[in-house]
């Protein structure tokens, strides 16, 4: 067996490679070891035919290596094969020197060329070497830093996104901001659909919303933080950052699914503000069963590596049929130890209302952002009451009281639970 093309995991872990795990399905007659080898070569130094110029030195330094091939289910005997199609997990090690810290090239190396033209394979995970990961700063704040920034470490942070999603001038948005702040929202952000329109520039919103935040502070003694959406064209992004900073923004929001991980990384390296990374649009990356990448990788690990302090993730509870397993694995990718890279705080959106608070805290814990949109602005008694109902639900759960009994004594919460058909979880 070619020792330059195949390797054991124990050997490659000592070197500066990243290990990609793929899922594929092939006709039973296909030699999976040869197919994996073709993928390893095609994704690094080769094409589907031999070409001149490939030396042993090039193969040694720049060629991918097949680390493992697992068949699913695990079969050992030819007599056990009963289906025309077989399923496999393939692990390929890629030399980090091929892409350095260039995330677009990393994704191209793992999902481009053969993986997008002559093979169908879904990228399930990327295992980074410590040497490679050390080149990325990751989140500037991390979960603990965001909690210190918010002045909250004993409960989930309550975030609201202003609704309607688009169409509001800064003055109109400020009125909604003010009402929401009165109810006790900790963070307020723009909707992902609302970025840099001609009728509401980010810096204009920052100035208007800061005034609203100060006015609410005078009444509540709590100062809400505003994350302004600066998502825009690559040529405008840094100007948006600078203008938002100069106007006094508390934090920045970037849709990394649309702008790319490298833009998120670049912004994170050029601002002192915390960054909320939004994942709107990542479905096109992970919904395919035979292409793209897994959602915990697309929304979790890669966003954290790029530097998002908070990451907006989806749940199985808001109408989107995300598997519960993938939801929990995404949380794990954001929060479990990852060398010296700080954690990213999950921001749970989609189906967040007071009746779901108990379930979210039980499943994910208190170190999370609960992002409620319509449940705040859509409260029958107004946005302030909607935010207050969310805070009441959070406080009851964190106190350990019997939820239904305690909720019956809170007017705003009782109305909200009726509005959204609370069912005991």
C-alpha positions, 0 to 999 in steps of 0.5 A: 500500500502506498505509504504516501497516499494512505496513513494511520491516524496516529501518524497524521495527528503528529503532523500539521494536517486537518482531517476531513470526514465525509459521508458518501454512498456508492454502488456496491461494485465500486472499490471504496479504497480506490475512490477515497484515494482518488478523492485525496489526490484530486482535492490536493495535487491531481486531476482524474488523469496523471500529469507531468510535474508531480514529483515524490517531493510534491506528493510527500508535502502537498498530497492528501492522505486516506486515513480511514474508511468505515462502511455503514453498517460495518460489514466484514463478509461479502455474503453480508452485502445485500443492497446495491448501494453501500454507505461509507465514512471516509477520513482524508488528511489535508496538508495545512500548508495548502491553504494556511489560514485562508478559510475560503481556500480551506473550504475549496480544498475540502469541498471543491474540485473532485468533491463538487464535480466528480464525486458526491460526498458530504463534509461532516467534520473537520478536525484541526491540528493545534498548530493550525488552530493556533493561527486563528484568534477565534472569539475576542470575548467568548461566553464569559466575556459576553456575560461580563459585557452584559453584566449578566452571568446568573441567567440567560441573556434576553435578546430581541430583534426589532420587527417589522424586519424591514421598512423602518426609518431610524426614528421609527425603529427607535420608538420600538427600541425604546418600548422593548428596552422598557420591558427589560431586553438586555440586547437588541439587534437588527433583523438579518434582513435589515442591513444597509438600506438607503432609508436607514444607514447603520450609523444613523440607527446607532445614533437614534437607538443610543438615544432611545437606550438612554431614555429607557435607562432613565426609567429602568436603570438598565442599559440595553446593548445594541448590535447593529447589522453591518452586513453588506458588500465586501468593499463596504464592510470596513467602512460600515464597521468604522462608522458604527464604531464612531456612532457608538455601537455596542456590538456588530452583527454579520451574516457570515453565511452570506459574507463568508467566514473570512469576512467575519474573521477579518472584521473580528481582527479589526474591531474591539466590539463584540460580534454576533454572527448570524447564520441566515442562509446556511441551509444551502450549505447543509440541507443536502444529504450528499453534498455540502457540509453538516450544520454543526460544522457550518454554523458552529465550529467554523463560525467560532474559529472565524471569531464570532462571540455570539452565534445565532443558531436554529432550533427544532422548535420554530417550524424548521425541521432541524434534527434535535441531535444537530441542534445540540451538536451545534451548541457543543461545537460552540461551547466545548473546549477547543484548544485555546480558542474561546467559546462562542455563546449560542443565541437561540432563535426561532420559536422562542417565546415565554412558554419555551424558556423552561425547555431551552434552559433545561436543554442548553443551560443558562449560558445562552442568549434567548432571541425572541422576536415576534414573542416580544413585539407581538405581545397583545399588550405591546413590546414592553409587556412582551419583553417583560413576559420573557424576563419573568419566565427566565426569572421563574425558571432560574429561581426553581419555582413551579413554572405554571403556578408562578406564571399565574401571578405575572400578568404579562407572562400569563397573557403571553402563555395564553397567546402562544398556547403554552403546553407544559414541556 
